[in-house]
């Protein structure tokens, strides 16, 4: 498939959904997934009649390597995990995986394999860090976990919530049936979606919906999600309930400091669905898919000969990845975002700082999400796992933009001081950047 900017940027278009099929596991809780179409994957020099993740250069399904995060977490759970009658092994799981409670997001739309249990009265909770996403529905028989693998692609697991069963993560390979689609760039991956949702949690596909990343206007984000800590100047679809199935409600400012009185917070780890965490989540989901796709296409191209990172589909994909990681076309923010859960403080504290104390995890949260136009996902182990030649080509393209050598207006509107700051931060903190 030719991955041109106009193709990848489908997230900027409004989409309609079929009510017939609902996806499963982690990513499907925010989106319905379709089967991958073989004809949409890159075509090698020697035709490969299969899906990209099964290409000989990838061999996703045949890999028996378990991500270190899951190996370490299983070891910790074996050493003893406390069980809570309301939350099961949730607290133990988050601790074992190093996922902060403050990252909690609550989705109330009936999507995903556990949709029968999900509603505004019993929302699905998400918790995440840079590599791991945990999904928990109170009363469900299992939790869901997805890990962005170092070798690329999402790996899916479940963990039983039965106190009589020894807690351990079990691979959920059947999730690939719906976790590989055009919405994930044809790789095992993630997607965030905004959907119009009724009082019972049912979505209204005929009203449409939106694929979400940091380019999506805030007025079209977070349908079906609870949102706390948003300013009264920011219009969005969060906390919105469809009252007339024939009329899509308009975005509105919804300043909800916490979910006390709106949701059964005693079943969750906190009373928040933090707006800052939601905005970071939006950015990260698509970034992970882009990194995976870019790395995989580079491997396929290398198997077929010498990769061309300047022209054709691979060149288009490289430029799109560079643009996304430089936050080009980020939707403007009418802040300031608050959040209230403590996520912003936790997130910022994880940043690698230069000698001036600057980090790509520093927030702005007034007119844009981050202080500097560079993504913290540049430090992703999955990006480090991209073939060295491809990674250096990506860095070279980013330097071209940051040094002001590309005259295109979309790049020139980045303030020179901000571009210089990103270059300096990466030179000081990112191995291999120089």
ZAZA-997192 format. One record per residue: residue in three letters; y, z, x of N, C-alpha, C in turn. Coordinates in steps of 0.001 Angstrom, whole numbers, padded with zeros to 6 digits, always signed. Layout:
% ZAZA-997192
ALAYZXYZXYZX
...
This chain:
% ZAZA-997192
UNK-001203+000000+000849+000000+000000+000000+001238+000000+000874
UNK+002191-000785+000513+003466-000775+001220+004282+000403+000742
UNK+004469+001385+001616+005178+002593+001225+006647+002441+001571
UNK+007377+001791+000711+008792+001567+000916+009563+002712+000280
UNK+010799+002935+000720+011592+004003+000130+011653+003936-001387
UNK+011735+002719-001923+011809+002600-003377+010518+003027-004037
UNK+009397+002942-003306+008108+003362-003845+007977+004867-003807
UNK+008279+005445-002650+008132+006878-002503+009110+007622-003384
UNK+010255+007061-003624+011290+007744-004380+011075+007675-005878
UNK+009837+007463-006314+009554+007491-007748+009927+008833-008354
UNK+009995+009868-007516+010371+011179-008023+011780+011175-008592
UNK+012574+010175-008265+013937+010120-008781+014012+009468-010145
UNK+012868+009025-010651+012849+008374-011944+012290+009313-013008
UNK+012716+009128-014223+012132+009881-015322+010812+009241-015677
UNK+009815+010076-015977+008487+009561-016257+007996+010102-017585
UNK+007054+009396-018171+006397+009837-019392+004960+010195-019064
UNK+004388+011093-019839+003058+011589-019553+002098+011326-020704
UNK+000874+011056-020352-000156+010921-021373-000732+012283-021701
UNK-000843+012658-022974-001387+013959-023332-002897+013998-023266
UNK-003531+012884-022919-004986+012802-023004-005671+013631-021933
UNK-005143+013587-020690-005850+014199-019590-004976+015227-018889
UNK-005552+016372-018568-004845+017400-017828-005601+017641-016542
UNK-004874+017824-015444-005514+018005-014141-006123+019375-013993
UNK-006617+019660-012755-007291+020912-012498-006756+021533-011230
UNK-007010+022821-011055-006729+023617-009869-005256+023662-009548
UNK-004926+023965-008252-003558+024312-007870-002537+023285-008302
UNK-002615+022087-007791-001549+021122-008037-001463+020766-009497
UNK-002592+020798-010200-002586+020391-011591-001898+021395-012480
UNK-001655+022607-011942-000939+023564-012760+000507+023143-012936
UNK+000984+022278-012096+002337+021765-012269+002355+020285-012577
UNK+001195+019657-012701+001183+018224-012967-000165+017780-013465
UNK-000177+016702-014247-001427+016045-014586-001715+015021-013501
UNK-002969+014938-013100-003322+014077-011987-004208+012936-012466
UNK-004033+011774-011875-004888+010636-012177-005784+010338-011011
UNK-006785+009510-011221-007645+009092-010126-006888+008167-009195
UNK-007180+008271-007905-006559+007382-006931-007054+005960-007161
UNK-006179+005002-006904-006528+003605-007056-006707+002996-005672
UNK-007907+002498-005398-008205+002012-004056-007240+000928-003626
UNK-006820+000100-004530-005932-000993-004187-004544-000546-003781
UNK-004218+000763-003976-002894+001243-003612-002880+001846-002225
UNK-004025+001990-001576-004047+002548-000237-003804+001452+000782
UNK-003471+001880+002014-003207+000900+003065-004452+000071+003337
UNK-004285-001204+003585-005409-002107+003825-005568-002325+005320
UNK-006665-001838+005936-006855-002009+007369-007093-003472+007714
UNK-007081-003757+009023-007362-005114+009480-008734-005556+009007
UNK-009706-004633+009088-011012-004872+008494-010988-004198+007130
UNK-011035-004961+006040-010856-004380+004711-011758-003175+004482
UNK-011147-002117+003962-011868-000889+003645-011827-000691+002141
UNK-012960-000819+001505-013021-000742+000044-013285+000686-000388
UNK-012300+001526-000205-012452+002922-000582-011105+003604-000656
UNK-011121+004920-000798-009909+005710-000875-009454+006104+000522
UNK-008161+006315+000679-007612+006583+001997-008270+007788+002655
UNK-008533+008844+001884-009085+010050+002509-010530+009869+002965
UNK-011175+008768+002562-012534+008492+003015-012569+007424+004107
UNK-011431+006947+004546-011371+005947+005609-012023+006510+006880
UNK-012680+005685+007676-013317+006173+008907-012357+006887+009858
UNK-011072+006569+009781-010108+007249+010641-009743+008638+010119
UNK-010115+008938+008875-009742+010204+008245-010954+011105+008029
UNK-011944+010603+007267-013180+011336+006983-012893+012743+006433
UNK-012033+012792+005453-011623+014070+004866-012817+014838+004290
UNK-013620+014170+003462-014693+014867+002750-015827+015297+003664
UNK-016043+014560+004749-017160+014888+005624-016824+015978+006634
UNK-015559+016382+006687-015166+017436+007613-015658+018794+007117
UNK-016323+019516+007992-016847+020840+007629-015965+021966+008162
UNK-014836+021591+008751-013953+022597+009332-013206+023331+008223
UNK-013291+024650+008245-012579+025482+007276-011249+025894+007907
UNK-010127+025736+007196-008832+026116+007758-008841+027556+008262
UNK-008217+027812+009414-008195+029170+009963-007670+030209+008988
UNK-006698+029823+008145-006152+030782+007185-007232+031305+006250
UNK-008160+030429+005844-009234+030841+004945-010278+031664+005702
UNK-010603+031262+006932-011563+032020+007753-011059+033447+007964
UNK-009791+033564+008357-009218+034887+008608-009151+035716+007330
UNK-008761+035081+006218-008644+035810+004955-010007+036302+004476
UNK-011035+035469+004584-012378+035909+004192-012828+037102+005018
UNK-012506+037078+006310-012875+038190+007180-012182+039479+006734
UNK-010918+039366+006376-010170+040538+005927-010699+041061+004593
UNK-011049+040152+003686-011577+040574+002391-012933+041239+002534
UNK-013741+040762+003478-015040+041374+003729-014905+042811+004210
UNK-013778+043082+004898-013560+044433+005406-013164+045421+004332
UNK-012964+044932+003130-012600+045806+002021-011405+045277+001262
UNK-011572+045096-000034-010496+044582-000877-010442+045394-002162
UNK-009281+045967-002432-009134+046765-003646-008992+045865-004861
UNK-009563+046330-005967-009550+045566-007224-008656+046278-008222
UNK-007780+045515-008867-006877+046055-009872-007300+045511-011233
UNK-007457+046355-012256-007904+045875-013570-006994+044813-014184
UNK-005702+044845-013887-004774+043883-014459-004591+042647-013591
UNK-004702+042801-012272-004401+041703-011361-005595+041274-010517
UNK-006730+041914-010712-007916+041558-009954-007697+041738-008464
UNK-008084+040710-007690-007949+040751-006232-006655+040085-005755
UNK-005676+039963-006635-004461+039243-006285-003742+039875-005093
UNK-003486+041172-005151-002755+041829-004070-003503+041698-002746
UNK-004821+041882-002785-005620+041770-001568-005601+040354-001024
UNK-005616+039380-001925-005587+037974-001507-004274+037618-000839
UNK-003167+038034-001429-001859+037733-000844-001725+038369+000535
UNK-002186+039597+000656-002105+040275+001958-002978+039572+002986
UNK-004183+039174+002581-005109+038527+003515-004585+037176+003993
UNK-003849+036474+003127-003343+035148+003467-001924+035174+004038
UNK-001302+036350+004056+000062+036438+004556+001076+035784+003652
UNK+000840+035829+002357+001736+035224+001372+002585+036324+000740
UNK+003907+036189+000732+004768+037269+000241+004795+037381-001287
UNK+004810+038596-001771+004957+038853-003199+006276+038287-003704
UNK+007302+038303-002854+008632+037858-003273+008697+036378-003604
UNK+007660+035623-003220+007646+034183-003518+007183+033882-004942
UNK+006922+034894-005747+006350+034686-007080+007181+033734-007941
UNK+006475+032753-008528+007032+031820-009500+006154+031866-010735
UNK+006748+031794-011906+005975+031877-013139+006143+030608-013970
UNK+005006+029975-014255+004949+028738-015044+004314+029048-016385
UNK+004969+028658-017484+004411+028993-018801+003898+027793-019576
UNK+003946+026589-019010+003425+025423-019724+001912+025341-019596
UNK+001267+024852-020636-000195+024746-020665-000635+023516-019876
UNK-000722+023666-018589-001204+022619-017703-002213+023235-016757
UNK-003132+022421-016270-004125+022927-015340-005412+023330-016023
UNK-006406+023645-015221-007727+023952-015737-007753+025260-016522
UNK-006774+026133-016296-006709+027413-017009-005625+027398-018089
UNK-005394+026221-018633-004316+026084-019607-004542+026898-020869
UNK-005774+027133-021229-006028+027887-022457-005509+029319-022355
UNK-005354+029821-021141-004886+031196-020933-003393+031262-020638
UNK-002762+030099-020461-001371+030056-020018-000427+029837-021191
UNK+000652+030612-021215+001650+030510-022282+002885+031291-021847
UNK+003976+031218-022619+005140+032057-022287+004810+033541-022321
UNK+003785+033902-023082+003388+035298-023152+002427+035689-022018
UNK+001865+034699-021341+000921+034957-020250+001047+033835-019203
UNK+002202+033756-018535+002437+032655-017605+001528+032685-016385
UNK+001402+031536-015760+000657+031401-014511+001581+031726-013350
UNK+001095+032530-012430+001903+032934-011288+001510+032138-010052
UNK+002517+031747-009281+002322+031104-007988+002944+031965-006906
UNK+002274+031967-005762+002796+032628-004576+002551+031675-003411
UNK+003488+031588-002472+003321+030586-001421+003996+030996-000130
UNK+003476+030444+000959+004186+030425+002226+004201+028987+002716
UNK+004413+028745+003990+004560+027369+004472+003289+026539+004337
UNK+002130+027194+004263+000864+026462+004303-000059+026757+003140
UNK+000162+027841+002424-000791+028315+001420-000112+028493+000074
UNK-000821+028119-001003-000361+028366-002369-001472+029091-003112
UNK-001117+030182-003756-002063+030972-004545-001648+030882-006009
UNK-002618+030645-006884-002358+030567-008321-003185+031633-009035
UNK-002512+032402-009895-003162+033517-010598-002732+033528-012054
UNK-003711+033564-012955-003447+033714-014386-004099+035009-014844
UNK-003350+035963-015376-003957+037200-015861-005060+036913-016883
UNK-006209+037527-016683-007335+037348-017583-008266+036227-017200
UNK-007909+035425-016198-008763+034315-015767-009924+034836-014935
UNK-011001+034080-014894-012193+034502-014161-012104+034220-012667
UNK-011116+033420-012251-010960+033129-010828-009510+032800-010507
UNK-009169+032987-009245-007885+032534-008721-008086+031204-008013
UNK-006994+030486-007811-007036+029207-007112-006148+029275-005877
UNK-006609+028667-004805-005877+028667-003546-005922+027270-002953
UNK-004792+026796-002448-004733+025526-001735-004100+025759-000379
UNK-004655+025115+000644-004158+025244+002009-003824+023855+002529
UNK-002644+023719+003141-002281+022461+003796-002941+022479+005171
UNK-003972+021679+005324-004809+021705+006505-004087+021127+007720
UNK-004408+021667+008904-003809+021170+010140-004120+019689+010334
UNK-005336+019284+009948-005734+017880+010082-005129+017010+008978
UNK-004400+017613+008077-003757+016857+007017-004504+016961+005706
UNK-003763+016972+004626-004364+017041+003299-004542+018465+002824
UNK-004584+018618+001516-004789+019923+000912-006285+020218+000816
UNK-006642+021458+001093-008000+021955+000900-007950+023012-000201
UNK-008913+022927-001130-008860+023746-002336-010008+024757-002383
UNK-009677+025959-002876-010643+027052-002931-010427+027866-004202
UNK-011480+028568-004609-011380+029532-005700-011883+030881-005202
UNK-011465+031938-005900-011924+033287-005585-012191+034006-006890
UNK-013405+034485-007068-013803+035140-008306-012986+036401-008549
UNK-012678+036638-009820-011975+037851-010217-012926+038876-010826
UNK-014216+038659-010658-015235+039584-011161-015404+040724-010152
UNK-015134+041972-010555-015257+043089-009600-016674+043283-009089
UNK-017662+042718-009798-019052+042852-009358-019419+041819-008290
UNK-018517+040860-008050-018772+039799-007075-017962+040077-005816
UNK-018619+040001-004670-017927+040214-003403-016867+039132-003224
UNK-015592+039513-003020-014529+038502-002962-014640+037622-001721
UNK-014637+036314-001937-014677+035334-000853-014207+034002-001398
UNK-013537+033234-000568-013053+031922-000975-014190+030911-000932
UNK-014302+030143-002010-015339+029130-002142-014670+027766-002274
UNK-015109+026794-001494-014518+025460-001535-014672+024840-002920
UNK-013616+024195-003396-013612+023553-004718-013396+022056-004518
UNK-014396+021395-003970-014258+019975-003628-014139+019082-004848
UNK-014602+019555-006002-014523+018724-007202-013072+018481-007624
UNK-012147+019272-007077-010741+019117-007452-010145+017807-006959
UNK-010819+017167-006004-010300+015891-005516-010294+014832-006606
UNK-011090+015008-007646-011116+014032-008731-009751+013877-009375
UNK-008947+014927-009301-007622+014833-009912-006498+015254-008975
UNK-006810+015625-007754-005769+016018-006813-005411+014897-005848
UNK-005917+013717-006091-005532+012533-005318-005012+011509-006312
UNK-003740+011177-006208-003146+010243-007165-001902+009618-006555
UNK-001318+008684-007273-000069+008091-006800+001025+009140-006706
UNK+000926+010200-007519+001929+011261-007482+001822+012127-006234
UNK+000687+012059-005542+000523+012791-004289+000517+011842-003108
UNK+000960+010617-003333+000972+009577-002298-000441+009216-001868
UNK-001391+009345-002796-002791+008980-002586-003482+009816-001522
UNK-002983+011035-001289-003655+011966-000384-003958+013241-001164
UNK-004954+014022-000739-005177+015311-001396-003927+016171-001200
UNK-003238+016438-002277-001947+017082-002081-001392+017802-003286
UNK-000075+017860-003340+000639+018739-004257+001730+017956-004996
UNK+002137+018500-006111+003271+017920-006822+003893+018987-007717
UNK+005191+018932-007860+005893+019811-008791+006411+018946-009931
UNK+006357+019480-011122+006766+018703-012290+007519+019582-013267
UNK+008482+018980-013921+009277+019644-014940+008895+019043-016282
UNK+008445+019884-017232+007905+019380-018493+008487+020165-019664
UNK+008806+019460-020721+009308+020114-021927+008171+020873-022601
UNK+008414+022140-022915+007348+023051-023333+007739+023826-024579
UNK+006783+023974-025521+007030+024687-026762+006735+026171-026666
UNK+006895+026865-027786+006744+028314-027822+005327+028773-027518
UNK+004355+027914-027796+002969+028281-027520+002523+027829-026123
UNK+003426+027231-025372+003100+026768-024035+002663+025312-023967
UNK+002482+024689-025131+002058+023289-025121+003211+022393-024680
UNK+002877+021403-023872+003893+020463-023416+004104+019374-024460
UNK+005230+018687-024370+005572+017618-025294+005734+016327-024488
UNK+004625+015669-024163+004672+014487-023285+005582+013377-023787
UNK+005698+013211-025101+006500+012099-025608+007990+012289-025319
UNK+008379+013517-024992+009768+013762-024630+010037+013409-023172
UNK+008960+013118-022443+009098+012768-021037+008978+013977-020140
UNK+009385+013810-018921+009322+014876-017935+009754+014319-016597
UNK+009694+015138-015570+010226+014730-014276+009336+015199-013131
UNK+009135+014308-012153+008576+014714-010887+009708+015337-010083
UNK+009411+016391-009356+010479+017166-008739+010295+017292-007232
UNK+011359+017005-006502+011488+017411-005105+012971+017698-004879
UNK+013421+017855-003633+014813+018277-003444+015829+017206-003833
UNK+015378+015987-004102+016291+014930-004538+016551+014954-006038
UNK+015755+015680-006777+015875+015736-008231+017094+016550-008635
UNK+017900+015996-009531+019058+016711-010041+018603+017999-010718
UNK+019379+019064-010542+018985+020363-011092+018930+020352-012609
UNK+019671+019470-013251+019645+019420-014717+018298+018942-015244
UNK+017445+018415-014364+016138+017922-014775+014987+018754-014207
UNK+015290+019866-013598+014264+020704-012977+013819+021866-013865
UNK+012579+022285-013636+012035+023567-014046+011729+023712-015531
UNK+011570+022591-016235+011056+022676-017589+009653+023278-017568
UNK+009413+024296-018368+008120+024978-018388+008009+026129-017418
UNK+009083+026418-016683+009092+027518-015721+010065+028614-016170
UNK+009730+029845-015865+010723+030907-015942+011567+030839-014670
UNK+012858+031137-014814+013782+031110-013680+014651+032363-013718
UNK+014660+033099-012620+015522+034276-012516+016471+034104-011334
UNK+017662+034654-011477+018630+034647-010394+019456+033394-010265
UNK+019419+032506-011258+020245+031302-011208+021659+031642-011665
UNK+022671+031016-011067+024050+031311-011474+024384+030700-012822
UNK+025413+031224-013454+025805+030698-014760+026561+029373-014643
UNK+026657+028842-013417+027256+027520-013210+026204+026433-013022
UNK+024933+026815-012943+023868+025857-012652+023089+025531-013920
UNK+023155+024284-014354+022408+023856-015530+021030+023356-015115
UNK+020002+023788-015825+018624+023403-015536+017803+023571-016815
UNK+016515+023218-016751+015642+023291-017928+014769+024533-017941
UNK+014920+025389-016942+014117+026605-016894+014421+027535-018054
UNK+013416+028326-018466+013532+029298-019565+013769+028629-020913
UNK+013645+027298-020957+013957+026548-022179+012700+026289-022990
UNK+012778+026546-024279+011671+026327-025205+012030+025194-026170
UNK+011115+024253-026345+011334+023164-027294+011166+023692-028715
UNK+012193+023548-029520+012115+023990-030911+011841+022835-031860
UNK+012306+021637-031513+012067+020431-032297+011280+019453-031430
UNK+010014+019164-031771+009179+018303-030927+009680+016880-030789
UNK+010698+016518-031558+011257+015169-031474+012565+015124-030696
UNK+013026+016275-030236+014316+016340-029547+014161+017100-028235
UNK+014477+016453-027132+014429+017115-025829+015655+018008-025675
UNK+015465+019285-025406+016625+020162-025237+017418+019787-023996
UNK+018714+020032-024050+019584+019738-022928+019506+020856-021895
UNK+019776+020503-020653+019844+021514-019608+020979+022476-019915
UNK+020785+023728-019561+021818+024726-019801+021772+025775-018703
UNK+022873+026494-018535+022902+027602-017579+022142+028769-018192
UNK+021241+029335-017436+020397+030415-017952+020359+031516-016904
UNK+021279+032439-017009+021422+033507-016026+020542+034688-016438
UNK+019292+034681-015969+018336+035741-016288+018070+036533-015013
UNK+018505+037779-014917+018329+038539-013674+016882+038916-013383
UNK+016097+039193-014435+014675+039490-014255+013954+039179-015559
UNK+012623+039252-015522+011827+038909-016698+011413+040126-017518
UNK+011961+041270-017240+011705+042452-018061+012108+042153-019497
UNK+011184+042320-020421+011446+042056-021827+011165+040637-022255
UNK+010936+039718-021296+010654+038322-021629+009212+037946-021342
UNK+008565+038662-020431+007177+038400-020064+006521+039731-019710
UNK+005196+039814-019815+004484+041069-019527+004427+041329-018018
UNK+005523+041808-017455+005644+041896-016006+004643+042857-015379
UNK+004048+043746-016162+003067+044676-015590+001789+043957-015148
UNK+001592+042697-015572+000421+041934-015154+000669+041166-013852
UNK+001894+041237-013355+002267+040444-012191+002711+041357-011052
UNK+003029+040744-009937+003401+041516-008760+004879+041879-008739
UNK+005684+041193-009534+007111+041488-009596+007666+040943-010905
UNK+008890+041347-011287+009497+040844-012526+010352+039592-012317
UNK+010090+038832-011229+010943+037698-010901+010181+036373-010873
UNK+010916+035321-011157+010508+033949-010869+011718+033346-010175
UNK+011813+033640-008896+013028+033525-008096+013519+032091-007966
UNK+014782+031850-008314+015351+030502-008285+015402+029937-006868
UNK+015665+030771-005879+015665+030287-004501+014261+029876-004089
UNK+013270+030669-004446+011883+030320-004143+011497+029016-004838
UNK+011940+028823-006072+011655+027576-006790+012242+026369-006076
UNK+013473+026482-005608+014115+025369-004917+013400+025056-003601
UNK+012965+026077-002887+012205+025871-001647+010858+025224-001957
UNK+010201+025699-002997+008921+025144-003441+009056+023658-003745
UNK+010125+023290-004441+010374+021882-004773+010414+021027-003516
UNK+011133+021496-002521+011239+020757-001257+009892+020684-000553
UNK+009191+021781-000489+007987+021866+000339+006828+021031-000185
UNK+006645+020964-001499+005487+020257-002033+005468+018792-001604
UNK+006595+018113-001721+006632+016700-001346+006612+016536+000173
UNK+007215+017474+000889+007192+017411+002352+005757+017439+002869
UNK+004911+018263+002283+003521+018340+002733+002797+017025+002499
UNK+003029+016415+001343+002382+015128+001065+002851+014036+002024
UNK+004157+014018+002304+004698+013024+003231+004096+013177+004628
UNK+004011+014398+005108+003454+014647+006441+002007+014188+006497
UNK+001239+014522+005464-000160+014093+005425-000264+012578+005424
UNK+000478+011919+004538+000377+010474+004418+000799+009773+005712
UNK+001879+010256+006305+002349+009640+007540+001306+009780+008651
UNK+000748+010973+008796-000269+011178+009818-001502+010338+009593
UNK-001927+010235+008343-003132+009465+008045-002909+007973+008251
UNK-001764+007465+007823-001486+006041+008020-001395+005718+009511
UNK-000869+006642+010293-000805+006422+011737-002216+006361+012334
UNK-003108+007189+011861-004489+007160+012357-005191+005858+011983
UNK-004988+005438+010752-005598+004176+010309-005063+003019+011145
UNK-003742+002985+011363-003143+001901+012139-003649+001911+013578
UNK-003820+003102+014161-004306+003194+015534-005735+002691+015645
UNK-006561+002947+014623-007938+002468+014644-007972+000940+014574
UNK-006972+000345+013945-006938-001104+013773-006194-001828+014887
UNK-005635-001081+015831-004892-001724+016909-003716-000871+017312
UNK-002598-001488+017635-001392-000776+018051-000485-000548+016855
UNK-000207+000701+016491+000651+000967+015331+002068+000437+015537
UNK+002649-000125+014485+004026-000604+014518+004876+000372+013711
UNK+005618+001215+014417+006418+002228+013742+007822+001735+013385
UNK+008119+000484+013673+009440-000059+013381+009455-000952+012155
UNK+008334-001612+011884+008298-002621+010827+007162-002346+009845
UNK+007196-003060+008731+006108-003007+007768+005971-001669+007079
UNK+004845-001462+006411+004636-000235+005643+004752+001034+006478
UNK+004218+001026+007708+004275+002223+008531+005712+002543+008943
UNK+006489+001505+009239+007895+001725+009563+008673+002274+008376
UNK+008381+001744+007176+009026+002265+005962+008684+003728+005740
UNK+007406+004054+005930+006964+005428+005710+007583+006371+006738
UNK+007690+005939+007977+008322+006765+009000+009768+007073+008624
UNK+010519+006057+008205+011913+006278+007855+012048+007180+006626
UNK+011157+006998+005667+011211+007857+004480+010913+009308+004847
UNK+009947+009514+005725+009611+010868+006156+010768+011487+006922
UNK+011373+010716+007818+012522+011216+008575+013667+011588+007635
UNK+013969+010723+006677+015046+011009+005727+014778+012291+004955
UNK+013531+012458+004514+013215+013627+003703+013344+014906+004525
UNK+012856+014881+005745+012920+016064+006597+014336+016360+007069
UNK+015233+015391+006951+016652+015618+007236+017452+015885+005969
UNK+016746+016030+004856+017352+016389+003571+018379+015370+003097
UNK+018174+014113+003504+019037+013037+003014+018807+012900+001501
UNK+019875+012674+000774+019811+012505-000685+019462+013795-001428
UNK+019640+014947-000778+019432+016213-001482+020404+016329-002647
UNK+019918+016783-003789+020778+016944-004956+021810+018034-004697
UNK+023063+017811-005084+024088+018840-004878+023806+020058-005738
UNK+024206+021198-005235+023934+022473-005885+025234+023083-006386
UNK+025204+023576-007610+026330+024307-008169+025962+025779-008153
UNK+026104+026405-006999+025650+027774-006773+026712+028789-007142
UNK+026587+029994-006600+025603+030380-005591+024284+030868-006218
UNK+023165+030510-005582+021876+031013-006028+021732+032475-005612
UNK+021069+033218-006432+020823+034624-006105+019322+034830-005889
UNK+018571+034829-006962+017131+035035-006871+016766+036458-007200
UNK+017113+037386-006307+016933+038802-006600+015629+039409-006156
UNK+014615+038594-005833+013298+039147-005511+013174+039593-004067
UNK+014080+039137-003211+013954+039388-001783+013333+038227-001035
UNK+013016+037133-001743+012393+035980-001083+013316+035395-000019
UNK+014594+035229-000319+015516+034605+000635+015541+035383+001941
UNK+015526+036712+001848+015547+037535+003057+014255+037373+003851
UNK+013117+037366+003141+011830+037159+003832+011792+035799+004488
UNK+012193+034776+003769+012114+033404+004263+012977+033240+005511
UNK+014201+033719+005464+015108+033577+006600+014576+034302+007824
UNK+013946+035447+007613+013438+036244+008733+012325+035547+009499
UNK+011687+034547+008901+010595+033833+009565+011106+032775+010539
UNK+012405+032513+010542+012946+031388+011297+012971+031600+012799
UNK+012705+030527+013539+012875+030519+014989+014345+030221+015279
UNK+015003+031101+016030+016443+031000+016215+016787+030502+017624
UNK+017897+029766+017692+018392+029343+018995+019253+030454+019585
UNK+019878+030191+020719+020651+031225+021396+021876+031666+020603
UNK+022290+030860+019642+023420+031229+018780+022963+031909+017494
UNK+021656+032175+017383+021138+032850+016204+020961+031956+015000
UNK+020951+030635+015207+020820+029686+014099+019367+029286+013904
UNK+019021+028986+012663+017652+028606+012329+017672+027593+011196
UNK+016643+026742+011149+016524+025798+010027+016080+026505+008749
UNK+015855+027801+008821+015558+028580+007615+016808+029278+007069
UNK+017933+029071+007696+019160+029665+007173+019551+028966+005872
UNK+019992+029746+004916+020396+029211+003613+021909+029013+003537
UNK+022282+028075+002668+023650+027939+002191+023709+028500+000768
UNK+022968+027851-000150+022793+028301-001544+024086+028274-002360
UNK+025059+027519-001893+026291+027366-002665+026469+025916-003099
UNK+026546+025009-002129+026672+023584-002448+025404+022815-002114
UNK+024517+023424-001334+023217+022852-000992+022293+024004-000688
UNK+020992+023725-000627+020038+024819-000474+020099+025425+000926
UNK+019986+024581+001960+019924+025074+003330+021258+024897+004055
UNK+021467+025750+005053+022717+025676+005817+022794+024406+006647
UNK+021666+023979+007228+021649+022824+008110+020732+021736+007555
UNK+021081+020463+007741+020282+019363+007185+019048+019045+008014
UNK+018143+020010+008062+016872+019829+008751+015850+020746+008125
UNK+014644+020243+007880+013628+021004+007160+012838+021938+008069
UNK+012601+023149+007587+011718+024083+008288+010295+023538+008399
UNK+009941+022521+007588+008613+021931+007668+008411+021121+008951
UNK+009455+020960+009732+009305+020353+011052+008442+021226+011965
UNK+008285+022495+011601+007448+023401+012379+006029+023502+011819
UNK+005721+022686+010827+004412+022738+010182+003294+022390+011158
UNK+002209+023174+011197+001061+022807+012026+000492+021448+011659
UNK+000627+021053+010395+000142+019735+009983+000958+018630+010644
UNK+002253+018847+010820+003061+017863+011529+002676+017828+013008
UNK+002400+018987+013563+001938+019022+014952+000598+018316+015115
UNK-000165+018219+014017-001453+017540+014058-001364+016040+013890
UNK-000174+015514+013594+000022+014069+013510-000163+013473+014908
UNK-000793+012302+015032-000963+011695+016359+000333+011705+017157
UNK+000233+012007+018459+001419+012212+019298+002368+011026+019275
UNK+001839+009821+019335+002694+008639+019342+003494+008542+018049
UNK+002852+008837+016922+003535+008783+015633+004580+009886+015537
UNK+004225+011058+016010+005159+012182+015955+006413+011894+016784
UNK+006229+011335+017974+007378+011020+018813+008232+009916+018209
UNK+007596+008956+017543+008360+007911+016859+009191+008506+015728
UNK+008622+009479+015016+009349+010160+013944+010537+010921+014518
UNK+010311+011658+015598+011402+012410+016222+012509+011455+016701
UNK+012103+010336+017260+013090+009374+017750+013968+008864+016612
UNK+013356+008586+015477+014131+008130+014320+015096+009221+013848
UNK+014636+010453+013812+015490+011551+013387+016662+011736+014350
UNK+016391+011588+015650+017473+011706+016632+018503+010598+016444
UNK+018044+009409+016101+018977+008311+015842+019957+008683+014742
UNK+019437+009293+013680+020293+009714+012565+021190+010863+012990
UNK+020620+011862+013631+021378+013061+013993+022451+012776+015037
UNK+022218+011786+015888+023205+011423+016912+024268+010467+016382
UNK+024153+010105+015106+025150+009238+014478+025024+007781+014845
UNK+023846+007376+015371+023681+005993+015828+023345+005024+014706
UNK+022966+005539+013531+022729+004652+012389+024000+004627+011550
UNK+024629+003457+011417+025928+003381+010732+025852+003439+009213
UNK+024667+003473+008637+024554+003468+007181+025341+004643+006584
UNK+026101+004418+005524+026922+005473+004924+026128+006714+004534
UNK+024879+006537+004106+024085+007690+003664+023836+008661+004807
UNK+023879+008175+006050+023711+009049+007203+025049+009549+007727
UNK+026045+008717+007657+027348+009084+008183+028007+010192+007362
UNK+027566+010374+006122+028184+011440+005332+027703+012829+005740
UNK+026686+012903+006615+026292+014195+007168+027361+014643+008147
UNK+027933+015818+007986+028977+016269+008906+028477+016281+010353
UNK+029311+015819+011277+028921+015730+012683+028531+017094+013239
UNK+029234+018144+012844+028909+019486+013339+027517+019916+012890
UNK+027158+019563+011656+025834+019928+011149+024739+019144+011867
UNK+024991+017856+012111+024004+017050+012833+023797+017601+014240
UNK+024888+017967+014884+024799+018518+016231+024043+019841+016221
UNK+024282+020664+015213+023598+021955+015117+022086+021777+014986
UNK+021655+020814+014164+020215+020571+014006+019607+020120+015324
UNK+020277+019240+016041+019783+018803+017345+019634+019980+018303
UNK+020596+020856+018313+020571+021999+019228+019501+023007+018832
UNK+019354+023239+017539+018329+024180+017073+016937+023671+017421
UNK+016686+022403+017162+015371+021830+017445+015099+021779+018949
UNK+016106+021457+019751+015920+021426+021198+015530+022796+021736
UNK+016029+023850+021089+015768+025205+021563+014496+025815+021002
UNK+014038+025307+019846+012958+026020+019152+011715+025192+018854
UNK+011796+023866+018978+010680+023018+018580+010014+022399+019808
UNK+008822+022866+020181+008114+022279+021318+007867+020785+021098
UNK+008114+019994+022139+007860+018557+022048+009009+017765+021479
UNK+010094+018446+021046+011202+017716+020446+011978+016923+021483
UNK+012155+017430+022660+012964+016762+023696+012324+015462+024137
